[in-house]
């Protein structure tokens, strides 16, 4: 890279002209961290704009327009870039993967937006999503015969404690223990954790854009069928149209694409740590858009979940995973363990 400094003929100051060498490439780690941060900020906006849209629309109307527009955004991206041609190379194995991911994400996403619809403040729900890495490790223990270390267990306890604090209403007598939407979000995180494990294993074989549009198609068709079955109206206001249009652009398209792309360049653990901070951005966005803000103890609980995730993931990276010999894991399963670290 060459940097040349010259003075403009008109007006004071300097202009920095940067010449990039044709063979200069951005390091893969920088790309990965960039995609992870973009996914984090984009996902934070999803909480805000989806909540704004759900304040006016039913869940079925919301799903129809949100994911219908998401398909449009993905097609507008895939056609000019030529990425749609990857469909021609798909075999039976790839179609099976897409089917499994589509079903899992169908249930996980429906539960996710149901929790947003019921929640008074979307920021609390965003902090609860930090339970995803906890469920990833628990799945490894129960399904793959993994053993977690003492430090990992400490991170799990801290994350869980933070989730309890951030979802606490502060008034058990009148409001109950947990804020509305807590159970739905917990169920959604289980499905998301499953999706992350499958995506990490097969991400190098499937295009990120294809994974994003696959998810959108399943959700759009489901919402469309439910709208017809329930006789829902297809009319919506201009404000609702803006919220679903902008939200679907940064949500089903930009967030999904960025998240899957990050996994191509950096470990899932590092991407998870970055994305665990999204609750901070959601808190800021919710205050700007709705003038709502969680209670101070709920924000503290959210920060505790972030700390727990950092401990959980760094412990996994530095101490590694021990696989129980009694689990009877096959060579293919062991390869999957190495890829999901």
DARA-V928150 format. One record per residue. N is the residue number from 0. RES is the residue in three letters. SS is DSSP state (a for helix, b for strand, c for the rest). PHI is phi in degrees with one decimal (NA if undefined). D_CENTER is the distance of its C-alpha to the mean C-alpha in Angstrom with 2 decimals. Layout:
n: {N,N}
res: {RES,RES}
ss: {SS,SS}
phi: {PHI,PHI}
d_center: {D_CENTER,D_CENTER}
//
This chain:
n: {0,1,2,3,4,5,6,7,8,9,10,11,12,13,14,15,16,17,18,19,20,21,22,23,24,25,26,27,28,29,30,31,32,33,34,35,36,37,38,39,40,41,42,43,44,45,46,47,48,49,50,51,52,53,54,55,56,57,58,59,60,61,62,63,64,65,66,67,68,69,70,71,72,73,74,75,76,77,78,79,80,81,82,83,84,85,86,87,88,89,90,91,92,93,94,95,96,97,98,99,100,101,102,103,104,105,106,107,108,109,110,111,112,113,114,115,116,117,118,119,120,121,122,123,124,125,126,127,128,129,130,131,132,133,134,135,136,137,138,139,140,141,142,143,144,145,146,147,148,149,150,151,152,153,154,155,156,157,158,159,160,161,162,163,164,165,166,167,168,169,170,171,172,173,174,175,176,177,178,179,180,181,182,183,184,185,186,187,188,189,190,191,192,193,194,195,196,197,198,199,200,201,202,203,204,205,206,207,208,209,210,211,212,213,214,215,216,217,218,219,220,221,222,223,224,225,226,227,228,229,230,231,232,233,234,235,236,237,238,239,240,241,242,243,244,245,246,247,248,249,250,251,252,253,254,255,256,257,258,259,260,261,262,263,264,265,266,267,268,269,270,271,272,273,274,275,276,277,278,279,280,281,282,283,284,285,286,287,288,289,290,291,292,293,294,295,296,297,298,299,300,301,302,303,304,305,306,307,308,309,310,311,312,313,314,315,316,317,318,319,320,321,322,323,324,325,326,327,328,329,330,331,332,333,334,335,336,337,338,339,340}
res: {UNK,UNK,UNK,UNK,UNK,UNK,UNK,UNK,UNK,UNK,UNK,UNK,UNK,UNK,UNK,UNK,UNK,UNK,UNK,UNK,UNK,UNK,UNK,UNK,UNK,UNK,UNK,UNK,UNK,UNK,UNK,UNK,UNK,UNK,UNK,UNK,UNK,UNK,UNK,UNK,UNK,UNK,UNK,UNK,UNK,UNK,UNK,UNK,UNK,UNK,UNK,UNK,UNK,UNK,UNK,UNK,UNK,UNK,UNK,UNK,UNK,UNK,UNK,UNK,UNK,UNK,UNK,UNK,UNK,UNK,UNK,UNK,UNK,UNK,UNK,UNK,UNK,UNK,UNK,UNK,UNK,UNK,UNK,UNK,UNK,UNK,UNK,UNK,UNK,UNK,UNK,UNK,UNK,UNK,UNK,UNK,UNK,UNK,UNK,UNK,UNK,UNK,UNK,UNK,UNK,UNK,UNK,UNK,UNK,UNK,UNK,UNK,UNK,UNK,UNK,UNK,UNK,UNK,UNK,UNK,UNK,UNK,UNK,UNK,UNK,UNK,UNK,UNK,UNK,UNK,UNK,UNK,UNK,UNK,UNK,UNK,UNK,UNK,UNK,UNK,UNK,UNK,UNK,UNK,UNK,UNK,UNK,UNK,UNK,UNK,UNK,UNK,UNK,UNK,UNK,UNK,UNK,UNK,UNK,UNK,UNK,UNK,UNK,UNK,UNK,UNK,UNK,UNK,UNK,UNK,UNK,UNK,UNK,UNK,UNK,UNK,UNK,UNK,UNK,UNK,UNK,UNK,UNK,UNK,UNK,UNK,UNK,UNK,UNK,UNK,UNK,UNK,UNK,UNK,UNK,UNK,UNK,UNK,UNK,UNK,UNK,UNK,UNK,UNK,UNK,UNK,UNK,UNK,UNK,UNK,UNK,UNK,UNK,UNK,UNK,UNK,UNK,UNK,UNK,UNK,UNK,UNK,UNK,UNK,UNK,UNK,UNK,UNK,UNK,UNK,UNK,UNK,UNK,UNK,UNK,UNK,UNK,UNK,UNK,UNK,UNK,UNK,UNK,UNK,UNK,UNK,UNK,UNK,UNK,UNK,UNK,UNK,UNK,UNK,UNK,UNK,UNK,UNK,UNK,UNK,UNK,UNK,UNK,UNK,UNK,UNK,UNK,UNK,UNK,UNK,UNK,UNK,UNK,UNK,UNK,UNK,UNK,UNK,UNK,UNK,UNK,UNK,UNK,UNK,UNK,UNK,UNK,UNK,UNK,UNK,UNK,UNK,UNK,UNK,UNK,UNK,UNK,UNK,UNK,UNK,UNK,UNK,UNK,UNK,UNK,UNK,UNK,UNK,UNK,UNK,UNK,UNK,UNK,UNK,UNK,UNK,UNK,UNK,UNK,UNK,UNK,UNK,UNK,UNK,UNK,UNK,UNK,UNK,UNK,UNK,UNK,UNK,UNK,UNK,UNK,UNK,UNK,UNK,UNK,UNK,UNK}
ss: {c,b,b,b,b,b,b,c,c,c,c,c,c,b,b,b,b,b,b,c,c,c,c,c,c,c,c,a,a,a,a,a,a,a,a,a,a,a,a,a,a,a,a,a,a,a,a,a,a,a,a,a,a,a,c,c,c,c,a,a,a,a,a,a,a,a,a,a,a,a,a,a,a,a,a,a,a,a,a,a,a,c,a,a,a,a,a,a,a,c,c,a,a,a,a,a,a,a,a,a,a,a,a,a,a,a,a,a,a,a,a,a,a,a,a,a,a,a,c,c,c,a,a,a,a,a,a,a,a,a,a,a,a,a,a,a,a,a,a,a,a,a,a,a,c,b,b,c,c,a,a,a,a,a,a,a,a,a,a,a,a,a,a,a,a,a,c,b,c,c,c,a,a,a,a,c,c,b,c,c,c,a,a,a,a,a,a,a,a,a,a,a,a,a,a,a,a,a,a,a,a,a,c,c,c,c,c,a,a,a,a,a,a,a,a,a,a,a,a,a,a,a,a,a,a,a,a,a,a,a,c,c,c,c,c,c,c,a,a,a,a,a,a,a,a,a,a,a,a,a,a,a,a,a,a,a,a,a,a,a,a,a,a,a,a,c,c,a,a,a,a,a,a,a,a,c,c,a,a,a,a,a,a,a,a,a,a,a,a,a,c,c,c,c,c,a,a,a,a,a,a,a,a,a,a,a,a,a,a,a,a,a,a,a,a,a,a,a,a,c,c,b,b,c,a,a,a,c,c,c,a,a,a,a,a,a,a,a,a,c,c}
phi: {NA,-114.0,-118.1,-119.3,-114.2,-141.5,-97.2,-67.9,-73.2,-116.4,91.4,-78.7,97.8,-121.1,-114.8,-92.6,-104.1,-109.5,-102.0,-95.5,-65.6,-57.3,-91.5,-75.2,-124.6,-76.4,-58.0,-60.0,-64.6,-63.6,-60.9,-61.9,-65.3,-63.7,-64.4,-64.8,-67.7,-61.6,-63.4,-66.0,-66.0,-63.9,-64.2,-61.1,-70.9,-61.0,-58.7,-71.5,-74.5,-69.6,-64.0,-63.3,-69.9,-70.0,-69.0,-113.0,-111.8,-75.0,-61.8,-73.9,-61.9,-58.9,-63.3,-62.0,-77.0,-60.0,-86.0,-64.6,-68.2,-61.4,-63.3,-60.7,-61.0,-66.7,-67.6,-61.6,-83.0,-73.1,-68.1,-63.2,-82.4,79.8,-68.1,-65.1,-66.5,-62.7,-61.3,-65.2,-95.2,-74.8,-108.9,-62.2,-62.7,-65.0,-65.7,-66.2,-63.1,-62.8,-65.1,-62.6,-62.3,-62.7,-67.4,-62.5,-71.5,-59.7,-68.6,-62.1,-72.5,-60.6,-62.2,-60.1,-73.7,-64.1,-68.7,-64.0,-62.5,-83.2,-70.8,-76.1,-132.4,-65.4,-62.2,-64.1,-63.9,-67.7,-67.2,-66.3,-68.2,-70.0,-78.3,-55.9,-61.4,-63.5,-69.6,-60.8,-68.6,-61.9,-65.0,-63.9,-70.0,-80.9,-102.3,-113.4,74.1,-75.7,-124.3,-92.0,-83.0,-62.6,-66.4,-63.8,-61.8,-61.9,-62.5,-63.8,-63.9,-64.0,-62.0,-64.3,-62.8,-62.4,-64.4,-64.6,-66.0,-69.8,-96.2,-75.2,-75.1,91.2,-149.4,-64.8,-62.1,-98.5,-114.4,85.8,-82.2,-100.3,-69.8,-58.0,94.9,-62.0,-62.8,-62.8,-67.8,-60.2,-64.2,-63.2,-65.5,-64.0,-64.9,-64.8,-62.4,-63.6,-62.4,-63.5,-65.8,-65.7,-63.1,-64.8,-70.1,-112.1,-62.8,-78.3,-101.9,-125.0,-68.2,-57.6,-64.7,-66.5,-64.2,-67.1,-72.6,-60.5,-62.7,-65.7,-63.7,-59.1,-72.4,-63.7,-63.3,-65.5,-63.9,-62.9,-63.8,-69.0,-64.6,-66.1,-65.3,-92.2,69.5,-71.9,-78.6,-95.1,-82.3,-151.5,-76.3,-63.2,-65.8,-64.4,-63.0,-63.1,-63.1,-74.0,-68.0,-69.1,-63.7,-70.3,-69.4,-87.7,-92.9,-58.3,-94.0,-68.4,-64.8,-62.4,-62.9,-66.5,-65.1,-66.2,-66.6,-60.5,-68.4,-79.0,-116.0,-133.8,-65.4,-59.7,-63.8,-67.5,-64.1,-65.2,-61.0,-63.6,-70.6,-67.0,-86.4,-61.1,-59.1,-64.2,-69.5,-65.4,-59.5,-65.4,-65.1,-65.9,-67.3,-68.4,-92.0,-112.7,59.9,-115.1,-148.8,-63.9,-64.2,-58.8,-68.4,-71.5,-65.9,-60.6,-60.9,-63.9,-64.6,-63.4,-63.6,-63.4,-60.8,-62.1,-63.3,-60.5,-63.5,-61.0,-76.8,-65.5,-64.2,-65.5,-71.1,-83.2,-101.9,78.5,-114.4,-102.6,-101.3,-67.0,-69.9,-80.9,-74.9,67.0,-70.1,-81.5,-63.3,-65.3,-66.6,-65.4,-64.6,-65.2,-60.8,-66.5,-73.9,-86.1,-75.4}
d_center: {34.95,37.94,38.04,40.96,41.99,44.39,45.87,45.56,48.93,48.09,46.81,46.14,43.38,42.01,39.64,37.55,37.42,35.06,35.89,33.25,34.77,33.95,32.98,30.71,27.19,24.12,23.37,20.48,19.14,19.21,17.32,14.62,14.40,14.58,11.69,9.56,11.05,10.69,6.92,7.35,10.13,8.91,6.12,9.17,11.34,9.65,10.79,14.11,14.98,13.99,16.11,18.82,18.95,19.03,21.90,23.94,22.77,22.67,19.56,21.21,22.10,18.69,17.15,20.04,19.75,16.00,15.43,18.97,18.41,15.19,17.59,20.03,17.80,16.90,20.62,21.75,19.81,20.86,24.53,25.67,23.98,25.39,22.17,23.15,25.95,23.72,24.20,27.85,27.18,25.17,27.10,27.14,24.87,22.09,22.54,22.33,18.99,17.66,19.29,17.86,14.22,15.06,16.63,14.06,11.20,13.97,14.66,11.25,10.30,13.87,13.82,10.77,12.75,15.93,14.98,14.25,17.57,19.48,18.29,20.70,18.31,14.54,14.38,15.39,12.64,10.04,12.22,12.43,8.86,10.36,12.29,9.95,12.00,15.04,14.67,14.11,17.42,19.13,18.50,20.02,22.96,23.69,23.05,23.68,26.29,24.58,26.04,24.25,26.25,27.58,25.28,22.20,23.71,24.25,20.62,19.73,22.42,21.35,17.72,19.14,21.79,19.48,17.53,20.99,22.18,19.36,19.61,23.41,25.24,28.14,30.68,30.96,34.21,33.02,29.25,28.70,26.70,23.03,21.66,21.00,17.75,17.36,18.25,16.03,12.89,14.26,14.76,11.29,10.03,12.75,11.68,8.10,10.16,12.53,10.35,9.38,13.14,14.28,12.19,13.50,16.94,17.23,15.10,18.45,20.08,17.83,16.95,13.30,14.60,16.15,13.10,11.45,14.81,15.43,12.63,13.95,17.49,17.22,15.84,18.36,21.25,20.62,20.55,23.60,25.51,24.96,26.09,29.22,29.89,29.68,31.39,28.76,29.62,27.99,29.12,26.94,27.83,27.32,25.06,22.81,22.87,21.78,18.83,17.55,18.53,16.84,13.73,13.48,14.11,11.30,8.83,9.57,11.26,10.37,6.59,6.75,9.92,9.14,6.59,9.29,11.98,11.29,11.90,15.19,16.53,15.47,15.00,11.77,13.22,13.55,10.07,9.02,11.86,10.97,7.50,9.57,11.57,9.47,11.83,14.67,13.66,13.04,16.46,18.08,16.80,17.82,21.15,21.79,21.02,22.24,24.27,22.73,21.89,21.36,24.37,25.02,24.69,21.26,20.09,21.88,20.14,16.71,18.07,19.41,16.09,14.99,18.37,18.02,14.85,16.81,19.82,18.12,16.59,19.67,21.96,20.39,20.85,24.35,25.87,24.40,24.20,27.40,27.77,30.34,33.22,33.80,30.54,32.15,29.10,29.90,29.66,26.77,24.84,25.76,24.47,21.10,21.17,21.92,19.09,16.41,17.72}
//
